Amino acid sequence: MPMEYLYNFDRFELHLIRFNPEDAIKVRDVICKSPTFEFGYFPAIDFFFPEEVARVFQPDYEGGSEGSIRYRNSTADFLISFEEEEFKIEKVSQN
């Protein structure tokens, strides 16, 4: 399923073989446009470079392969958490 389809859902769980920075860019672009997004969960069998995925949302990220960061865009604040095999993003407040 193309990531762009996620625009139509407020909550979703999408099981993937791989979640990479290109996927994270698509997710970021979708949530920036979606007025209803609340929570997304991406368990992945082969999660490549969690640090690079984190840098999509926080370009100066210097942490390890597990952690959490805050991301803010013009519409909302989000909490993003990630590990070797999963990525979660949750809207925590509306701007």
Buried (B, 14 or more C-beta within 10 A) or exposed (E): EEBEEBBEBEEBEBEBEEBBBEBBBBBBBBBEEBEEBBBBBBBBEEBEEBBBBBBBBBEEBEEEBEBEBEBEEEBBBBBBBBBEEBBBBBBEEEE
